[in-house]
Amino acid sequence: MKTLHIQGKTGKSTLLVGERLQKLEHYIAGRPAVIITDHHLLDLYEKDFSCYPVVTIGCGETIKTLDTVNSIYRQLVDLEADRSTVIVGIGGGIVCDITGFVASTYMRGVSFGFVASTLLAQVDASVGGKNGVNFDGFKNMVGVFSQPEFVICDMNLLHTLSKRDLLCGFAEIVKHAVIADAEMFVYLERHWPQALALDSNVIEKLVYDSVVIKAGVVNRDETEKGERRILNFGHTIGHAIEKTTGAPHGEAVSIGMVAAAAIAHRCGLLSEKDAARIKDLLTRMNLPTRLSGHREAILSAMRKDKKREGDDILFVLPEGIGKTVIRPVSLSQIGQLTDGLI
């Protein structure tokens, strides 16, 4: 097991890569606890946390709403959860986002932690203290910055995932390599077959390296005023694709990264060779790199992006593998620069 720390304004978060779900009791440390999980995880792992009361939610992006949050509040009140209670989300990114938001707002904030059960949650959603829910179909429109007390990344839980769920996590791993670690990108180019096969050494290294990158960025810019924005590489177009088509997050981000790399090339920031390397790696990993037939709806959704500032949207654009810049791009330019990409 490897341990990392995030020291944020809202508290210290300990990230435990390679820890086991079965060790959860150690991190609850004798406090009253409530588990939040989804129906699927409950069926698979209930025996590992059966000594705690459980609040169960549905699965899928459509339940990541304030209605779900209200339902959880009512159940916490019924369970007489108080400010000494630690709330633990066991599941993927949706469970983690909802749990973090609920815990950060219930009684003005109680302690919480995560057991991240998906690759996407382990390398992205559970790390960094961004918690929120969707509003009117728009991603994470309502939320808070608040650090989980602990995050358990149990590699064994990944073996119950579908291939599609795994690939969504690999998209975020590629993202981390593109924005911050050229050597990690080369490692992925060489070891992607072992990664997809969940070779224990390869997958633990990739999860740890991703968490190192994200934890480092969050430590320097917890509330996304500057550097943390680089973590949105591929997400501006990706979130619009999610909103428009209902595509899974990782698939949408994969398409968004390829589009952002092509935009960077068109703007003279990124070489044709490096743009091709990004697209080729994602293709080898069986992730989508292009979407047709939804262009106008995607552009319309982008106009409501949280990163919009007036007539501009802040785009994360690679200057090379392992290095990015943040540039404002006008809404009119976006239409021109994405011609033929989406």
LORO-742291 format. One record per atom (N, C-alpha, C): y, x, z. Coordinates in steps of 0.1 Angstrom, whole numbers, padded with zeros to 4 digits, always signed. Layout:
<atoms>
YXZ
...
</atoms>
This chain:
<atoms>
-0012+0008+0000
+0000+0000+0000
+0012+0009+0000
+0023+0005-0008
+0035+0011-0008
+0046+0002-0003
+0056+0008+0004
+0067-0001+0010
+0080+0004+0005
+0089-0006+0002
+0103-0004-0002
+0111-0013+0006
+0124-0010+0007
+0134-0018+0014
+0146-0021+0006
+0151-0033+0009
+0164-0037+0004
+0173-0040+0016
+0184-0033+0016
+0194-0036+0027
+0205-0044+0022
+0205-0057+0024
+0216-0065+0019
+0225-0070+0029
+0236-0076+0025
+0246-0082+0035
+0239-0093+0043
+0229-0100+0037
+0222-0111+0044
+0210-0107+0051
+0207-0093+0052
+0196-0089+0060
+0188-0079+0052
+0178-0073+0059
+0169-0063+0053
+0156-0070+0048
+0152-0066+0036
+0140-0071+0030
+0130-0060+0029
+0117-0062+0033
+0107-0052+0032
+0097-0057+0021
+0095-0048+0011
+0087-0052-0001
+0074-0044+0001
+0062-0051+0001
+0049-0045+0004
+0040-0046-0008
+0040-0036-0017
+0032-0036-0029
+0018-0031-0026
+0009-0040-0028
-0005-0037-0026
-0010-0043-0013
-0002-0050-0005
-0006-0056+0007
-0014-0069+0004
-0022-0074+0013
-0031-0085+0011
-0025-0098+0018
-0028-0109+0011
-0025-0122+0017
-0031-0124+0031
-0043-0119+0032
-0050-0120+0045
-0043-0113+0057
-0033-0105+0054
-0026-0098+0064
-0013-0106+0068
-0011-0117+0062
+0002-0125+0064
+0005-0127+0079
-0005-0130+0087
-0002-0132+0101
+0005-0121+0108
+0003-0108+0104
+0009-0097+0109
+0024-0097+0108
+0029-0103+0096
+0043-0103+0093
+0050-0115+0099
+0042-0126+0102
+0048-0137+0109
+0050-0134+0124
+0042-0125+0129
+0043-0119+0142
+0045-0129+0153
+0036-0138+0153
+0035-0148+0165
+0046-0159+0165
+0054-0159+0155
+0064-0170+0155
+0059-0183+0149
+0065-0194+0152
+0061-0206+0145
+0064-0205+0130
+0055-0210+0122
+0057-0208+0107
+0053-0221+0100
+0059-0222+0088
+0056-0233+0079
+0054-0226+0065
+0043-0230+0059
+0040-0225+0045
+0045-0235+0035
+0051-0230+0024
+0054-0238+0013
+0046-0232+0001
+0038-0241-0005
+0030-0236-0017
+0028-0248-0027
+0022-0245-0038
+0019-0256-0047
+0005-0260-0047
+0002-0271-0053
-0012-0277-0053
-0022-0267-0058
-0019-0259-0068
-0029-0250-0074
-0032-0239-0064
-0022-0233-0058
-0025-0222-0048
-0032-0227-0036
-0028-0239-0032
-0035-0245-0020
-0050-0246-0022
-0054-0251-0034
-0068-0252-0038
-0075-0238-0037
-0068-0228-0042
-0074-0215-0043
-0075-0207-0030
-0064-0208-0021
-0063-0199-0010
-0061-0206+0003
-0063-0219+0005
-0059-0226+0017
-0066-0219+0029
-0078-0214+0027
-0085-0208+0039
-0078-0196+0045
-0069-0190+0037
-0062-0178+0042
-0050-0181+0050
-0046-0194+0050
-0034-0197+0058
-0035-0211+0065
-0048-0215+0067
-0051-0228+0072
-0046-0230+0086
-0042-0220+0093
-0038-0221+0107
-0023-0225+0108
-0016-0226+0097
-0002-0230+0097
+0000-0244+0090
+0010-0251+0094
+0013-0264+0087
+0018-0260+0073
+0014-0268+0063
+0017-0266+0049
+0025-0277+0043
+0036-0273+0036
+0043-0283+0027
+0039-0279+0013
+0034-0289+0006
+0029-0287-0008
+0038-0293-0018
+0041-0286-0028
+0050-0291-0039
+0042-0291-0052
+0047-0297-0062
+0041-0297-0075
+0042-0284-0082
+0037-0283-0095
+0038-0271-0103
+0047-0274-0115
+0053-0263-0120
+0061-0264-0132
+0076-0264-0129
+0083-0260-0140
+0098-0259-0139
+0105-0272-0135
+0099-0284-0139
+0105-0297-0137
+0106-0300-0122
+0099-0294-0113
+0100-0297-0099
+0110-0288-0092
+0116-0279-0099
+0125-0270-0093
+0139-0277-0092
+0140-0287-0084
+0152-0295-0083
+0157-0298-0069
+0168-0304-0068
+0173-0308-0054
+0165-0319-0048
+0159-0327-0057
+0150-0338-0051
+0138-0331-0044
+0133-0321-0049
+0122-0314-0043
+0127-0308-0030
+0138-0302-0030
+0144-0296-0018
+0146-0306-0007
+0151-0318-0011
+0153-0329-0001
+0140-0333+0005
+0130-0334-0003
+0116-0337+0002
+0111-0327+0013
+0114-0314+0010
+0109-0304+0019
+0118-0305+0032
+0131-0307+0031
+0139-0308+0043
+0133-0319+0052
+0129-0330+0046
+0124-0342+0054
+0111-0337+0061
+0103-0330+0054
+0090-0326+0060
+0092-0316+0071
+0102-0307+0069
+0105-0297+0080
+0110-0304+0092
+0118-0314+0091
+0123-0322+0102
+0111-0329+0109
+0102-0335+0101
+0091-0341+0107
+0082-0331+0115
+0081-0319+0110
+0073-0308+0116
+0080-0302+0128
+0093-0307+0131
+0101-0301+0141
+0104-0286+0140
+0105-0282+0127
+0108-0268+0125
+0123-0265+0130
+0124-0254+0137
+0138-0251+0142
+0142-0237+0138
+0152-0232+0144
+0158-0219+0139
+0149-0207+0143
+0139-0209+0151
+0129-0198+0154
+0118-0198+0143
+0117-0208+0135
+0106-0210+0125
+0108-0200+0113
+0097-0194+0109
+0098-0186+0097
+0091-0194+0086
+0097-0195+0075
+0092-0203+0063
+0086-0193+0053
+0074-0195+0049
+0068-0185+0040
+0064-0193+0027
+0069-0188+0016
+0065-0193+0003
+0053-0185-0003
+0043-0192-0006
+0031-0185-0012
+0029-0191-0026
+0032-0183-0036
+0031-0188-0050
+0039-0179-0059
+0042-0185-0071
+0049-0179-0081
+0064-0180-0080
+0071-0177-0091
+0086-0177-0090
+0092-0190-0086
+0086-0201-0090
+0092-0214-0087
+0091-0217-0072
+0079-0214-0066
+0077-0215-0051
+0087-0206-0044
+0088-0194-0048
+0097-0184-0042
+0112-0189-0042
+0116-0193-0054
+0130-0198-0056
+0133-0209-0046
+0124-0219-0046
+0126-0231-0038
+0125-0228-0023
+0116-0220-0020
+0114-0216-0006
+0126-0209-0001
+0131-0199-0008
+0143-0191-0004
+0155-0200-0003
+0157-0210-0012
+0168-0218-0011
+0167-0228+0001
+0156-0233+0003
+0154-0242+0015
+0156-0235+0028
+0150-0223+0029
+0151-0216+0042
+0166-0211+0044
+0173-0208+0033
+0186-0203+0035
+0196-0214+0038
+0193-0226+0037
+0202-0237+0039
+0197-0247+0050
+0184-0246+0054
+0179-0255+0065
+0185-0249+0078
+0192-0258+0086
+0198-0254+0098
+0207-0241+0096
+0214-0241+0085
+0223-0230+0081
+0215-0216+0080
+0202-0217+0078
+0195-0205+0075
+0185-0201+0086
+0172-0200+0081
+0161-0195+0090
+0154-0184+0083
+0146-0176+0090
+0139-0165+0084
+0129-0170+0074
+0127-0162+0064
+0117-0166+0054
+0111-0153+0047
+0099-0155+0042
+0092-0144+0035
+0084-0150+0023
+0079-0141+0015
+0071-0146+0003
+0058-0138+0002
+0048-0145-0003
+0036-0139-0008
+0036-0142-0023
+0039-0133-0031
+0041-0135-0045
+0027-0135-0052
+0023-0146-0058
+0010-0147-0064
+0009-0145-0079
+0020-0144-0085
+0020-0142-0100
+0027-0128-0103
+0024-0123-0114
+0030-0110-0118
+0045-0112-0120
+0049-0123-0125
+0064-0125-0127
+0071-0126-0114
+0065-0132-0104
+0071-0132-0090
+0071-0119-0084
+0060-0111-0086
+0059-0098-0079
+0070-0088-0084
+0073-0089-0097
+0082-0079-0103
+0096-0084-0104
+0098-0097-0102
+0111-0103-0104
+0116-0113-0094
+0109-0125-0095
+0115-0137-0088
+0115-0135-0073
+0106-0128-0067
+0105-0127-0052
+0114-0116-0047
+0119-0107-0056
+0127-0095-0052
+0142-0097-0054
+0150-0094-0044
+0164-0093-0047
+0173-0104-0040
+0167-0114-0035
+0175-0124-0027
+0182-0134-0035
+0179-0136-0047
+0185-0147-0055
+0176-0160-0054
+0181-0170-0048
+0173-0182-0045
+0180-0194-0051
+0173-0203-0057
+0180-0215-0063
+0171-0224-0070
+0178-0235-0074
+0171-0245-0082
+0179-0249-0094
+0172-0256-0103
+0179-0260-0116
+0187-0273-0113
+0196-0275-0121
+0204-0287-0120
+0207-0293-0134
+0203-0305-0136
+0204-0312-0149
+0198-0304-0161
+0187-0297-0157
+0180-0290-0168
+0185-0275-0169
+0196-0271-0163
+0201-0258-0165
+0196-0249-0154
+0191-0237-0158
+0184-0228-0149
+0193-0223-0137
+0188-0225-0125
+0194-0218-0113
+0209-0221-0111
+0213-0233-0115
+0227-0236-0114
+0232-0238-0099
+0223-0241-0090
+0226-0242-0076
+0218-0232-0068
+0224-0223-0061
+0217-0213-0053
+0225-0205-0044
+0218-0196-0038
+0224-0187-0028
+0219-0173-0029
+0226-0163-0024
+0220-0150-0022
+0216-0148-0007
+0203-0146-0005
+0198-0145+0008
+0185-0137+0007
+0183-0126+0015
+0171-0118+0014
+0159-0123+0022
+0148-0123+0016
+0135-0126+0023
+0133-0115+0033
+0127-0118+0045
+0124-0108+0055
+0113-0099+0049
+0103-0104+0042
+0093-0096+0037
+0088-0102+0024
+0082-0094+0015
+0076-0098+0003
+0062-0091+0002
+0052-0099+0001
+0038-0093-0001
+0034-0095-0015
+0031-0083-0022
+0027-0083-0036
+0012-0080-0036
+0004-0090-0036
-0011-0088-0035
-0017-0088-0049
-0021-0076-0053
-0027-0074-0067
-0039-0083-0069
-0046-0086-0059
-0059-0094-0060
-0056-0108-0065
-0044-0113-0062
-0041-0127-0066
-0039-0128-0081
-0036-0117-0088
-0033-0117-0102
-0046-0121-0110
-0057-0119-0105
-0070-0121-0112
-0073-0136-0114
-0066-0145-0108
-0068-0159-0110
-0058-0165-0120
-0049-0157-0125
-0038-0161-0134
-0044-0163-0148
-0038-0172-0156
-0041-0174-0170
-0035-0162-0177
-0039-0159-0189
-0034-0149-0198
-0019-0151-0200
-0015-0164-0202
-0002-0167-0205
+0007-0164-0193
+0003-0167-0181
+0011-0164-0169
+0012-0149-0167
+0002-0142-0170
+0003-0127-0169
+0013-0121-0179
+0013-0126-0191
+0022-0121-0201
+0036-0124-0197
+0039-0135-0190
+0053-0137-0186
+0058-0126-0176
+0049-0121-0168
+0052-0111-0159
+0054-0097-0167
+0046-0095-0177
+0047-0083-0184
+0061-0082-0192
+0066-0094-0196
+0079-0094-0202
+0090-0088-0193
+0089-0092-0180
+0099-0086-0171
+0097-0071-0168
+0084-0067-0168
+0081-0053-0167
+0087-0045-0178
+0086-0050-0191
+0092-0043-0202
+0107-0043-0200
+0113-0054-0196
+0127-0055-0193
+0132-0043-0184
+0125-0041-0173
+0129-0031-0164
+0128-0017-0170
+0118-0015-0178
+0117-0002-0185
+0129+0000-0195
+0132-0010-0202
+0143-0009-0212
+0156-0006-0206
+0159-0013-0195
+0172-0012-0189
+0174+0001-0180
+0163+0007-0175
+0165+0017-0165
+0155+0029-0165
+0144+0029-0173
+0134+0039-0171
+0127+0042-0185
+0132+0052-0192
+0126+0055-0205
+0112+0060-0203
+0109+0068-0193
+0095+0072-0190
+0085+0061-0188
+0090+0051-0181
+0082+0039-0178
+0079+0032-0192
+0088+0032-0201
+0086+0025-0214
+0076+0033-0221
+0076+0046-0221
+0066+0054-0228
+0052+0052-0222
+0052+0051-0209
+0039+0048-0202
+0034+0035-0206
+0042+0025-0208
+0038+0012-0213
+0032+0013-0227
+0039+0020-0236
+0035+0022-0249
+0021+0028-0250
+0018+0037-0240
+0005+0044-0240
-0006+0036-0233
-0002+0028-0223
-0012+0022-0214
-0012+0007-0215
-0006+0000-0225
-0005-0014-0225
-0019-0021-0225
-0029-0015-0232
-0042-0022-0231
-0048-0022-0217
-0047-0011-0209
-0051-0011-0195
-0043-0021-0187
-0030-0021-0190
-0022-0031-0182
-0026-0045-0184
-0029-0049-0196
-0033-0063-0199
-0047-0065-0193
-0055-0055-0191
-0068-0057-0185
-0067-0056-0170
-0055-0055-0165
-0053-0054-0150
-0061-0043-0144
-0061-0031-0151
-0066-0019-0144
-0059-0017-0131
-0066-0015-0120
-0059-0015-0107
-0049-0004-0106
-0051+0008-0111
-0041+0018-0109
-0029+0016-0118
-0031+0011-0130
-0020+0009-0140
-0012-0002-0135
-0018-0013-0131
-0010-0025-0127
-0002-0023-0114
-0008-0016-0105
-0001-0013-0092
+0011-0004-0095
+0009+0006-0104
+0020+0015-0107
+0031+0007-0114
+0028-0002-0123
+0038-0009-0131
+0046-0019-0121
+0039-0025-0112
+0046-0034-0103
+0055-0026-0094
+0050-0015-0088
+0058-0006-0080
+0070-0001-0087
+0068+0004-0099
+0080+0010-0106
+0090-0001-0109
+0085-0013-0112
+0095-0024-0115
+0103-0027-0102
+0095-0028-0091
+0102-0031-0078
+0112-0020-0074
+0108-0008-0077
+0118+0003-0074
+0131+0001-0082
+0129-0002-0094
+0141-0004-0103
+0150-0016-0097
+0143-0027-0095
+0151-0039-0091
+0157-0037-0077
+0149-0031-0068
+0154-0029-0054
+0166-0019-0054
+0165-0009-0063
+0176+0000-0063
+0189-0006-0068
+0188-0014-0079
+0199-0022-0084
+0205-0031-0074
+0196-0039-0067
+0201-0048-0057
+0208-0041-0045
+0202-0030-0041
+0208-0023-0030
+0223-0019-0033
+0225-0016-0046
+0239-0012-0050
+0248-0023-0053
+0242-0035-0057
+0250-0046-0061
+0243-0059-0058
+0242-0063-0045
+0234-0074-0041
+0238-0087-0048
+0251-0090-0049
+0256-0103-0053
+0261-0104-0067
+0256-0094-0075
+0258-0095-0090
+0272-0095-0094
+0280-0085-0088
+0294-0083-0092
+0295-0073-0103
+0285-0065-0105
+0286-0054-0115
+0273-0050-0120
+0267-0039-0115
+0255-0033-0120
+0243-0043-0121
+0242-0052-0111
+0230-0061-0111
+0229-0070-0123
+0240-0071-0130
+0240-0079-0142
+0231-0073-0153
+0227-0060-0152
+0218-0055-0162
+0204-0061-0161
+0201-0067-0150
+0188-0074-0148
+0187-0086-0157
+0198-0090-0162
+0199-0102-0171
+0196-0099-0186
+0191-0086-0189
+0188-0083-0202
+0178-0093-0208
+0181-0099-0219
+0172-0108-0226
+0173-0122-0220
+0180-0124-0209
+0180-0137-0202
+0191-0147-0208
+0202-0141-0213
+0212-0150-0219
+0206-0159-0229
+0200-0153-0239
+0194-0161-0250
+0181-0167-0244
+0174-0160-0235
+0161-0165-0230
+0163-0178-0222
+0173-0179-0213
+0175-0191-0206
+0178-0203-0215
+0186-0200-0226
+0189-0211-0235
+0177-0216-0243
+0168-0206-0245
+0155-0210-0252
+0147-0219-0242
+0146-0215-0229
+0139-0223-0220
+0144-0237-0219
+0158-0238-0218
+0164-0251-0217
+0161-0260-0229
+0161-0253-0241
+0160-0261-0254
+0146-0264-0257
+0136-0255-0255
+0123-0257-0260
+0113-0259-0249
+0116-0256-0236
+0106-0257-0225
+0097-0245-0225
+0099-0234-0233
+0091-0223-0233
+0090-0216-0219
+0079-0210-0216
+0078-0203-0203
+0088-0192-0202
+0092-0188-0190
+0103-0179-0188
+0101-0166-0195
+0089-0160-0193
+0086-0147-0199
+0086-0147-0214
+0081-0157-0220
+0081-0158-0234
+0095-0159-0240
+0103-0167-0233
+0117-0169-0237
+0125-0156-0236
+0123-0149-0225
+0129-0136-0222
+0125-0126-0233
+0112-0126-0236
+0107-0116-0247
+0115-0118-0260
+0117-0131-0264
+0124-0134-0276
+0139-0129-0274
+0144-0132-0262
+0158-0129-0259
+0160-0114-0259
+0151-0106-0255
+0152-0091-0255
+0152-0086-0269
+0144-0091-0277
+0143-0087-0291
+0157-0090-0298
+0162-0102-0295
+0175-0106-0301
+0186-0097-0296
+0186-0095-0283
+0197-0086-0277
+0196-0072-0283
+0184-0067-0285
+0183-0054-0291
+0188-0053-0305
+0185-0064-0312
+0190-0065-0326
+0205-0066-0326
+0211-0074-0317
+0225-0075-0316
+0231-0061-0313
+0225-0054-0304
+0230-0040-0300
+0230-0031-0312
+0219-0032-0320
+0218-0024-0333
+0229-0028-0342
+0232-0041-0344
+0242-0046-0353
+0256-0042-0348
+0258-0040-0335
+0270-0036-0330
+0272-0020-0329
+0262-0013-0334
+0262+0001-0335
+0259+0008-0322
+0253+0001-0312
+0250+0007-0299
+0236+0012-0299
+0226+0007-0306
+0212+0010-0305
+0207+0014-0318
+0199+0024-0318
+0193+0029-0331
+0183+0019-0336
+0181+0019-0349
+0171+0010-0355
+0157+0013-0350
+0154+0026-0347
+0141+0030-0342
+0138+0025-0328
+0148+0025-0319
+0146+0020-0306
+0145+0005-0306
+0153-0002-0314
+0152-0017-0315
+0138-0020-0320
+0132-0012-0329
+0119-0015-0334
+0108-0012-0323
+0110-0002-0315
+0101+0002-0304
+0100-0010-0294
+0111-0016-0291
+0111-0027-0281
+0103-0039-0287
+0106-0042-0300
+0099-0053-0306
+0084-0050-0307
+0081-0038-0311
+0067-0034-0313
+0059-0035-0300
+0065-0030-0289
+0057-0031-0277
+0055-0045-0272
+0065-0054-0274
+0063-0068-0270
+0052-0074-0279
+0052-0071-0292
+0042-0076-0301
+0028-0072-0297
+0027-0059-0294
+0014-0054-0290
+0009-0061-0277
+0018-0065-0268
+0014-0071-0256
+0013-0087-0258
+0013-0091-0270
+0010-0105-0273
+0021-0114-0269
+0033-0109-0268
+0045-0117-0264
+0053-0121-0277
+0059-0133-0277
+0066-0137-0289
+0079-0130-0291
+0083-0128-0303
+0095-0120-0306
+0105-0127-0315
+0102-0140-0318
+0111-0147-0327
+0109-0162-0325
+0119-0170-0327
+0118-0184-0326
+0127-0190-0337
+0121-0200-0344
+0128-0207-0355
+0129-0221-0352
+0140-0227-0358
+0141-0242-0358
+0149-0248-0347
+0155-0239-0338
+0162-0245-0327
+0176-0238-0325
+0181-0232-0336
+0193-0224-0335
+0205-0231-0329
+0209-0242-0334
+0221-0249-0329
+0220-0253-0315
+0208-0258-0311
+0206-0263-0297
+0207-0251-0287
+0201-0239-0292
+0201-0227-0283
+0216-0222-0282
+0223-0222-0292
+0237-0217-0292
+0245-0227-0283
+0243-0240-0283
+0250-0249-0275
+0246-0247-0260
+0234-0245-0257
+0230-0242-0243
+0236-0229-0238
+0237-0219-0247
+0243-0207-0242
+0258-0208-0238
+0265-0218-0243
+0279-0221-0239
+0280-0225-0225
+0269-0229-0219
+0269-0234-0205
+0263-0223-0196
+0261-0211-0201
+0255-0200-0193
+0264-0196-0181
+0258-0193-0170
+0265-0190-0158
+0274-0177-0160
+0270-0169-0170
+0277-0156-0172
+0289-0157-0181
+0292-0170-0185
+0303-0172-0194
+0316-0170-0186
+0326-0163-0192
+0339-0161-0186
+0349-0164-0197
+0354-0177-0196
+0363-0181-0206
+0356-0183-0219
+0361-0177-0230
+0354-0178-0243
+0344-0167-0246
+0341-0159-0235
+0332-0148-0237
+0319-0151-0228
+0308-0145-0232
+0296-0144-0224
+0293-0129-0222
+0290-0125-0210
+0286-0112-0207
+0272-0109-0212
+0271-0100-0222
+0257-0097-0227
+0253-0083-0222
+0240-0082-0219
+0235-0069-0216
+0228-0064-0228
+0234-0052-0233
+0229-0047-0246
+0224-0032-0244
+0212-0029-0249
+0207-0015-0247
+0215-0005-0256
+0218+0006-0251
+0223+0018-0259
+0212+0027-0262
+0201+0026-0256
+0189+0034-0259
+0178+0029-0249
+0166+0034-0251
+0156+0030-0241
+0159+0036-0228
+0161+0027-0218
+0164+0032-0204
+0179+0032-0201
+0187+0027-0210
+0202+0027-0207
+0208+0014-0214
+0216+0007-0206
+0223-0005-0211
+0237-0005-0208
+0245-0013-0215
+0259-0016-0212
+0261-0031-0211
+0271-0035-0204
+0275-0050-0204
+0287-0052-0212
+0287-0060-0222
+0298-0062-0231
+0301-0077-0232
+0314-0081-0231
+0317-0095-0234
+0316-0098-0249
+0310-0108-0252
+0308-0113-0266
+0313-0127-0267
+0323-0129-0277
+0329-0142-0278
+0318-0152-0283
+0321-0165-0280
+0311-0175-0285
+0310-0175-0300
+0321-0173-0307
+0321-0173-0321
+0313-0161-0327
+0314-0149-0320
+0307-0137-0324
+0292-0139-0322
+0288-0146-0311
+0274-0148-0308
+0267-0155-0320
+0274-0165-0326
+0268-0172-0337
+0266-0163-0349
+0275-0154-0351
+0274-0144-0363
+0263-0134-0360
+0264-0129-0348
+0254-0117-0344
+0240-0122-0343
+0238-0135-0340
+0224-0140-0339
+0219-0146-0352
+0226-0145-0363
+0222-0151-0375
+0209-0144-0380
+0199-0152-0382
+0186-0146-0386
+0177-0142-0375
+0182-0142-0362
+0174-0138-0351
+0168-0150-0343
+0175-0161-0343
+0170-0173-0336
+0173-0185-0345
</atoms>
